Protein backbone atom coordinates (compact mmCIF):
# COMPACT_ATOMS: atom_id res chain seq x y z
CA UNK A 1 0.00 0.00 0.00
CA UNK A 2 1.38 3.38 -0.98
CA UNK A 3 1.73 6.17 1.55
CA UNK A 4 2.09 9.82 0.68
CA UNK A 5 4.99 10.35 -1.71
CA UNK A 6 7.65 12.60 -0.26
CA UNK A 7 10.20 14.15 -2.60
CA UNK A 8 13.39 15.42 -1.03
CA UNK A 9 15.96 17.53 -2.87
CA UNK A 10 19.50 18.29 -1.77
CA UNK A 11 20.66 21.46 -3.50
CA UNK A 12 24.43 21.22 -3.17
CA UNK A 13 27.32 23.21 -4.52
CA UNK A 14 28.25 20.53 -7.06
CA UNK A 15 25.10 18.40 -7.42
CA UNK A 16 21.34 18.55 -7.10
CA UNK A 17 19.93 15.25 -5.87
CA UNK A 18 16.34 14.04 -5.55
CA UNK A 19 14.98 11.13 -3.55
CA UNK A 20 11.40 9.84 -3.55
CA UNK A 21 10.25 8.17 -0.33
CA UNK A 22 7.09 6.10 -0.05
CA UNK A 23 6.36 4.96 3.51
CA UNK A 24 10.00 5.74 4.27
CA UNK A 25 11.26 3.47 1.50
CA UNK A 26 13.28 4.82 -1.42
CA UNK A 27 11.49 4.45 -4.72
CA UNK A 28 13.69 6.64 -6.88
CA UNK A 29 16.92 8.58 -6.61
CA UNK A 30 18.60 10.75 -9.21
CA UNK A 31 21.09 13.59 -9.44
CA UNK A 32 22.32 16.23 -11.85
CA UNK A 33 25.23 18.66 -11.76
CA UNK A 34 24.50 22.04 -10.17
CA UNK A 35 24.64 24.92 -12.69
CA UNK A 36 27.44 27.10 -11.40
CA UNK A 37 26.41 30.66 -10.60
CA UNK A 38 23.11 30.45 -12.49
CA UNK A 39 19.98 30.87 -10.39
CA UNK A 40 17.45 30.43 -13.21
CA UNK A 41 19.11 27.25 -14.44
CA UNK A 42 19.16 25.96 -10.86
CA UNK A 43 15.39 26.45 -10.67
CA UNK A 44 14.97 24.69 -14.00
CA UNK A 45 17.04 21.70 -12.88
CA UNK A 46 15.01 21.32 -9.67
CA UNK A 47 11.71 21.49 -11.55
CA UNK A 48 13.02 19.01 -14.09
CA UNK A 49 13.97 16.51 -11.38
CA UNK A 50 10.54 16.76 -9.75
CA UNK A 51 8.67 16.41 -13.02
CA UNK A 52 10.77 13.43 -14.09
CA UNK A 53 10.29 11.67 -10.74
CA UNK A 54 6.54 12.13 -10.79
CA UNK A 55 6.31 10.88 -14.37
CA UNK A 56 8.36 7.81 -13.49
CA UNK A 57 6.32 7.00 -10.40
CA UNK A 58 2.94 7.99 -11.76
CA UNK A 59 2.02 10.12 -8.75
CA UNK A 60 2.65 13.54 -7.24
CA UNK A 61 4.27 14.29 -3.92
CA UNK A 62 5.29 16.87 -1.38
CA UNK A 63 8.58 18.69 -1.97
CA UNK A 64 11.19 19.48 0.68
CA UNK A 65 14.53 21.06 -0.19
CA UNK A 66 17.79 21.25 1.71
CA UNK A 67 19.84 24.29 0.74
CA UNK A 68 23.40 25.46 1.50
CA UNK A 69 22.12 28.56 3.27
CA UNK A 70 19.09 29.87 5.11
CA UNK A 71 15.72 31.40 4.29
CA UNK A 72 15.41 34.71 6.10
CA UNK A 73 12.47 34.84 8.53
CA UNK A 74 12.29 38.60 7.87
CA UNK A 75 11.88 38.80 4.11
CA UNK A 76 11.81 35.18 2.88
CA UNK A 77 14.82 35.50 0.60
CA UNK A 78 17.92 33.32 0.83
CA UNK A 79 20.86 34.48 2.91
CA UNK A 80 24.16 33.01 4.10
CA UNK A 81 24.48 30.64 1.14
CA UNK A 82 27.89 29.48 -0.05
CA UNK A 83 26.16 28.93 -3.40
CA UNK A 84 26.09 32.69 -3.67
CA UNK A 85 23.80 32.82 -6.73
CA UNK A 86 20.93 31.89 -4.36
CA UNK A 87 21.43 34.91 -2.11
CA UNK A 88 18.70 37.52 -2.29
CA UNK A 89 16.24 35.32 -4.20
CA UNK A 90 12.85 34.09 -3.05
CA UNK A 91 13.72 30.46 -3.75
CA UNK A 92 10.69 29.09 -1.95
CA UNK A 93 8.26 31.43 -3.68
CA UNK A 94 9.81 30.89 -7.10
CA UNK A 95 9.66 27.10 -6.77
CA UNK A 96 6.12 27.15 -5.40
CA UNK A 97 5.05 29.12 -8.47
CA UNK A 98 6.86 26.77 -10.85
CA UNK A 99 5.76 23.55 -9.15
CA UNK A 100 2.22 24.71 -8.30
CA UNK A 101 2.35 23.51 -4.70
CA UNK A 102 3.77 24.44 -1.29
CA UNK A 103 7.50 23.81 -0.84
CA UNK A 104 9.43 23.56 2.43
CA UNK A 105 13.07 24.68 2.72
CA UNK A 106 15.66 23.97 5.38
CA UNK A 107 19.39 24.31 5.70
CA UNK A 108 21.15 21.22 4.32
CA UNK A 109 22.84 20.54 7.65
CA UNK A 110 19.46 20.72 9.40
CA UNK A 111 18.22 18.08 6.95
CA UNK A 112 21.23 15.89 7.71
CA UNK A 113 20.69 16.27 11.45
CA UNK A 114 16.97 15.53 11.18
CA UNK A 115 17.56 12.41 9.09
CA UNK A 116 20.30 11.02 11.32
CA UNK A 117 18.47 11.82 14.57
CA UNK A 118 15.30 10.16 13.28
CA UNK A 119 16.56 6.76 12.18
CA UNK A 120 20.26 7.18 11.49
CA UNK A 121 23.49 7.20 13.48
CA UNK A 122 21.98 9.41 16.19
CA UNK A 123 18.68 7.55 16.57
CA UNK A 124 17.62 7.40 20.21
CA UNK A 125 20.02 10.14 21.35
CA UNK A 126 18.60 13.12 23.22
CA UNK A 127 20.66 15.58 21.19
CA UNK A 128 22.39 15.28 17.83
CA UNK A 129 24.63 17.83 16.13
CA UNK A 130 24.70 17.12 12.39
CA UNK A 131 27.73 18.45 10.51
CA UNK A 132 28.22 19.07 6.81
CA UNK A 133 31.85 18.90 5.67
CA UNK A 134 31.77 19.49 1.94
CA UNK A 135 31.76 22.46 -0.41
CA UNK A 136 30.85 24.41 2.72
CA UNK A 137 30.69 23.74 6.46
CA UNK A 138 27.34 23.78 8.22
CA UNK A 139 25.57 22.31 11.21
CA UNK A 140 22.15 21.57 12.60
CA UNK A 141 21.04 20.61 16.09
CA UNK A 142 18.19 18.24 16.91
CA UNK A 143 17.00 18.05 20.51
CA UNK A 144 14.49 15.37 21.51
CA UNK A 145 13.68 14.77 17.86
CA UNK A 146 13.03 18.41 16.94
CA UNK A 147 15.23 20.79 15.00
CA UNK A 148 16.47 23.72 17.05
CA UNK A 149 15.46 26.97 15.39
CA UNK A 150 15.79 30.60 16.32
CA UNK A 151 14.75 34.12 15.33
CA UNK A 152 17.65 34.51 12.89
CA UNK A 153 17.35 31.07 11.23
CA UNK A 154 21.05 30.40 11.83
CA UNK A 155 21.09 27.73 14.57
CA UNK A 156 24.12 25.49 14.17
CA UNK A 157 26.10 27.74 11.81
CA UNK A 158 29.41 26.90 13.46
CA UNK A 159 31.24 27.17 10.12
CA UNK A 160 31.09 30.95 10.37
CA UNK A 161 32.66 31.19 13.77
CA UNK A 162 36.42 31.83 13.76
CA UNK A 163 38.72 28.83 14.10
CA UNK A 164 39.40 28.44 17.85
CA UNK A 165 42.87 28.39 19.37
CA UNK A 166 44.45 29.82 16.19
CA UNK A 167 48.17 29.08 15.84
CA UNK A 168 51.05 29.62 13.43
CA UNK A 169 50.69 26.17 11.81
CA UNK A 170 47.20 27.13 10.63
CA UNK A 171 48.74 29.42 8.01
CA UNK A 172 47.97 32.87 6.73
CA UNK A 173 44.66 34.60 7.29
CA UNK A 174 42.03 34.17 4.57
CA UNK A 175 38.84 36.08 3.84
CA UNK A 176 35.62 34.03 3.82
CA UNK A 177 32.90 34.72 1.25
CA UNK A 178 30.79 35.98 4.17
CA UNK A 179 33.18 38.91 4.61
CA UNK A 180 34.89 37.76 7.81
CA UNK A 181 38.41 36.39 8.15
CA UNK A 182 39.38 32.83 9.13
CA UNK A 183 35.93 31.31 9.46
CA UNK A 184 36.01 27.59 10.25
CA UNK A 185 34.65 27.02 6.74
CA UNK A 186 37.84 28.42 5.20
CA UNK A 187 39.78 25.64 6.94
CA UNK A 188 37.43 22.65 6.92
CA UNK A 189 35.47 22.87 3.65
CA UNK A 190 36.88 20.86 0.77
CA UNK A 191 37.88 23.92 -1.29
CA UNK A 192 39.17 25.72 1.81
CA UNK A 193 41.35 22.82 2.88
CA UNK A 194 42.72 22.33 -0.63
CA UNK A 195 43.57 26.04 -0.97
CA UNK A 196 45.29 26.20 2.40
CA UNK A 197 47.25 22.96 1.98
CA UNK A 198 49.56 24.31 -0.72
CA UNK A 199 49.70 20.84 -2.29
CA UNK A 200 47.99 21.71 -5.59
CA UNK A 201 45.51 18.88 -4.93
CA UNK A 202 41.81 18.83 -4.20
CA UNK A 203 40.57 17.30 -0.95
CA UNK A 204 40.23 13.83 -2.45
CA UNK A 205 43.73 14.06 -3.87
CA UNK A 206 45.16 15.02 -0.47
CA UNK A 207 43.56 11.98 1.15
CA UNK A 208 44.73 9.66 -1.64
CA UNK A 209 48.29 11.00 -1.36
CA UNK A 210 48.24 10.57 2.42
CA UNK A 211 47.07 6.99 2.03
CA UNK A 212 50.06 6.24 -0.21
CA UNK A 213 52.48 7.63 2.38
CA UNK A 214 53.10 11.18 1.13
CA UNK A 215 54.45 12.99 4.22
CA UNK A 216 53.17 16.44 3.27
CA UNK A 217 49.69 15.04 2.63
CA UNK A 218 49.75 13.10 5.89
CA UNK A 219 50.70 16.30 7.69
CA UNK A 220 47.81 18.10 5.98
CA UNK A 221 45.37 15.40 7.16
CA UNK A 222 46.72 15.58 10.71
CA UNK A 223 46.33 19.37 10.76
CA UNK A 224 42.80 19.07 9.36
CA UNK A 225 41.89 16.62 12.14
CA UNK A 226 43.26 18.98 14.78
CA UNK A 227 41.36 21.94 13.32
CA UNK A 228 38.17 19.86 13.19
CA UNK A 229 38.68 18.86 16.82
CA UNK A 230 39.08 22.50 17.82
CA UNK A 231 35.96 23.51 15.94
CA UNK A 232 33.86 20.69 17.35
CA UNK A 233 35.18 21.29 20.86
CA UNK A 234 33.70 24.78 20.78
CA UNK A 235 30.35 23.25 19.80
CA UNK A 236 30.56 20.68 22.60
CA UNK A 237 31.45 23.38 25.12
CA UNK A 238 28.35 25.32 24.07
CA UNK A 239 25.69 22.65 23.33
CA UNK A 240 27.13 19.43 24.86
CA UNK A 241 25.45 17.14 22.27
CA UNK A 242 25.25 13.41 22.90
CA UNK A 243 26.19 12.56 19.30
CA UNK A 244 27.97 14.43 16.51
CA UNK A 245 27.22 13.00 13.07
CA UNK A 246 29.45 13.93 10.15
CA UNK A 247 28.09 14.17 6.61
CA UNK A 248 29.25 15.66 3.34
CA UNK A 249 32.04 14.45 1.10
CA UNK A 250 34.84 14.90 3.62
CA UNK A 251 32.99 12.81 6.21
CA UNK A 252 34.22 9.75 4.28
CA UNK A 253 37.80 10.34 5.47
CA UNK A 254 38.44 7.39 7.80
CA UNK A 255 41.18 9.27 9.69
CA UNK A 256 38.61 11.65 11.20
CA UNK A 257 37.06 8.95 13.36
CA UNK A 258 40.44 7.65 14.54
CA UNK A 259 42.26 10.95 15.12
CA UNK A 260 39.62 13.49 16.18
CA UNK A 261 38.08 11.85 19.32
CA UNK A 262 41.37 11.74 21.29
CA UNK A 263 42.16 15.29 20.17
CA UNK A 264 38.85 16.54 21.58
CA UNK A 265 40.14 15.85 25.07
CA UNK A 266 42.69 18.64 24.64
CA UNK A 267 40.04 21.28 23.95
CA UNK A 268 36.74 20.32 25.58
CA UNK A 269 36.13 21.83 29.02
CA UNK A 270 35.60 18.49 30.74
CA UNK A 271 37.69 15.79 32.39
CA UNK A 272 36.22 13.26 29.94
CA UNK A 273 34.54 13.61 26.54
CA UNK A 274 31.49 11.36 26.24
CA UNK A 275 30.14 12.82 23.00
CA UNK A 276 30.20 10.20 20.24
CA UNK A 277 31.59 11.14 16.80
CA UNK A 278 29.99 9.04 14.05
CA UNK A 279 29.67 8.99 10.26
CA UNK A 280 26.19 9.50 8.86
CA UNK A 281 24.36 6.16 8.59
CA UNK A 282 22.84 7.19 5.29
CA UNK A 283 26.04 8.72 3.95
CA UNK A 284 25.47 10.91 0.92
CA UNK A 285 21.72 10.18 1.12
CA UNK A 286 21.22 11.62 4.58
CA UNK A 287 20.65 15.25 3.66
CA UNK A 288 18.26 14.44 0.84
CA UNK A 289 16.32 12.02 3.09
CA UNK A 290 16.01 14.74 5.72
CA UNK A 291 14.65 17.12 3.08
CA UNK A 292 11.94 14.60 2.25
CA UNK A 293 11.05 14.29 5.94
CA UNK A 294 10.46 18.06 6.24
CA UNK A 295 6.84 17.19 5.51
CA UNK A 296 6.64 14.53 8.23
Secondary structure, DSSP 8 states (H G I E B T S, - for coil): ----EEEEEEE-SSEEEEEEEETTEEEEEEEEE--TT-HHHHHHHHHHHHHHHHHHHTS--EEEEEESSEE-TTTS-EES-SSGGGTTS-HHHHHHHHHTS-EEEEEHHHHHHHHHHHHSTTTT-SEEEEEEESSSEEEEEEETTEE---TTS-TT-GGGSB-SS--GGG-S--B-TTS-BSBTHHHHSHHHHHHHH-SS--HHHHHHHHHTT-HHHHHHHHHHHHHHHHHHHHHHHHH--SEEEEESGGGG-THHHHHHHHHHHHHSSSSS---EEEE-TTGGGHHHHHHHGGG-
